[in-house]
Amino acid sequence: MEFLPQDIADYAERHSAAESNLLQELNRETHLKVLSPRMLSGHLQGRVLSLISKLMNPSYILEIGTYTGYAALCMAEGLKPDGKLITIDRNEELKPILDKYLLKSNFSEQVDLKFGYAADIIPQLPNGIDLVFIDADKPNYSLYFDLVIDKMNPGGLILADNVLWSGKVTGEIKENDKSTKAIDAFNKKVHDDDRVENVLLPIRDGIMALRKK
């Protein structure tokens, strides 16, 4: 489901900062060679992530769900010179494309790519996280929130992708639709959590922005 008419989406992209040549190459190769290319953040959402990161100028970013690394490279644009970005994915088959583009980027020394289950890796990470991007398996969104919130600095920001889930969260949810039920539960959970202030941004498939108080 697309939330904007294509002509409006195209206009928005034309009047937003351009993606780099490297990101264009990654975008193209993902669509040519990788399953489910719709999972890629893409031009407009990528520029949103880049702008937020540049405004925050974080020292420590955590990404849960790397896919082919597009969002990671966008957020890395805002890192402090000595900052780091840790990104976690469980699909090691993506390693060749990730190695190719992360190594070609200006941020190769700042990005730490970890393969495995985020629920096992996150508890081992150091505290002091400034920015989190959650774009992984939907049934575990609430778990990931619980695992990262106490590791974050006050004023830190969590961005959770796909929280509109193609509009499915707005209608009657089928009993066997685990992903939609999980996203809806996550949206309600964080909205009611007094440790954060939130706004659901209807960008692309929805981004929940949560600022730790």
N, C-alpha and C positions, 0 to 999 in steps of 0.2 A: 504494500500500500504506500503510495506517495502522498505526502501531506500538502505539497504545493504543486500547482500546475507547472508543467515542465518549462513553460516560457518564463515564469517567475523565478524558478530555480536557476535557470540559465542566466537570467538577468542578475540575480544575486551573486553568482559566481563571477560574472564579467566585471562586477563592480566591487569585488573583494580582491585583496592582495593575491598575486599569483603564487602558485606552488612552485617550488624550486625545480630545476631540471632533474635532479635526483629523485624527487618525489614523483614527478611526471613519469620517469622511467619505472619506478616501483609500482605506481598505479597501473601502468600499461602491462607490465610483466605479471602482476597479480591477476589481472583480468584474462590474460592469455594462458596462464599455466597453473593457477591455483583454484581449488574448488571453492565455491561460495564467495566469489569476489565482492558480493554485496556487503560482506562483513568489513571491508576496508572503510576506514573513516572517510576518505575522499577529500576533495578540494575544500569545500565550504566548511565542513566540520573540522578539518585539519587546521584551517586558518583560525577557527574559534579556539581550538586547543592551543595553538601557537600564541595567540594574543593573550589568553589567560595566563599562560606560563610566563610570557614576557612581562606582564603586569606584576606577577608575583615574584619573579626572579628567584625561584626556589633553589635551595641547596640540595634537596633530596626529594626525588619523585619516585613513586611506586606505580607501576602499571600491572594490572592483573588481566592477562589476556593479550598477548603480543600480536598474534596473527602474522602478517608479513612485515610489521614494524613501522607502518606509515604513521600511526598516532605517536609512537615513541619518538620518531624523528621530529615530528612537529613540536612536541612538548620539550624536547631537548634544546630547541632553539632559545628557550628562555632560561636555561640553567645558568647559574653562576659559573665563572670560569673553572672553579674547583668543585663544582657540583657533580652529583651522580644521579643516574636514573637506573633503577632496578626494574626489569620487566620479566614477567613469569608467563610461561606457556607450557602446556603438557604435550604438545604435538611436535616431537623432534623431527618429523619429516619436513618441517618448515626451516630447519637450520640452514640449508644451503642458500636460500634466498635471503634469510636474515643476515647471514655472514656476509653475503655479497654486498648488500646495501648498507648495513651498519659499518662495515669496514671502509666503504667508499665515502662515508659521511665525515663531516668535521667533528662528530661527537663519538667516534669509535672508542676513544679512551675513557669516555664518561658513562657509557652504557654497559650495564652488567646483565647479560642475558642468562636466565635460569630456566631449566626445563624440569618439570615435575608438577606435583599437585600444589596449588597455591595454599590450600589449607594446611599443608605440612611445612611449607617454606616460610610463610608470613610470620609465624611465631618465633622463628629463628632470626628475623631481621632486626636491626637496631632501631631504636626509637628516634623521634625527631623528624618524622615525615612532614613535608610541606604540602605536597600535592599528590593525590591518588586518582588514577583513572581505572574504573572497573568496566571491563568489556569482555566478560568471560561467560561461563556456563550460568544461565539465568537462575536455576534452582538454588545456587549458592550465593546469590547477591547479599542476602541478609547475613549469612555467615561471614562473608568477606568484610562487610561493614563492621561487624562485631570484632573481627580480628584486627582491623586497622585503626579504629577510632581512638584507642588508648595509646597508640604508638605515634599519634600525630601531635604536632605543635599546636597550641592555641592559635586560632586564625587560619589554620590549614584548611585546605579545600579538597573535598571528595567530589569527583564527577563520575556519575554512573550512566552508561550508555544504554540505549534501547528501552527506556522505561515507558514508552508508549506502545512498544511491541506491535507495530503495524496497526495500532488502534484497537487491538483486541482487549486491552484493559478497560475500555469504556463500555463494553457490552456484556452480555451474559457469558460467563466463563464456563466452558464445558468441564465436567468433573475430571476427565482424563487429560486435560491440558495443563500439565505440570509447570511448564515455563511461564505461561500467562498468569497462573495462580501465584507463582513465586514472585514475579515482577510486581503484581498488584499488592501482594503482602509486603514486599520491600518498600514500595512507595508509601504505604500506610504506616509502616514501622518507623521509617526515618522522619516522616512528617510529624509524628507524635513524639519523637525523641528530643528531650529538652537540652541535650548536649550540643545540638546543631540548630542552625537556621537554614531553611531550604527554599529553593525555587525550582520548579520543574520547567525547563526551557524546551519549547516545542521546536527544537532544531533537529532536522532530519527525523530520526526515529525517537527523539526525546532524550534529553540529558537532565538528570537530576543533579543539581548543584547543592552541596552541603558544606556549610562553613562551620568548623568547630569553634564553639564559643570559648 
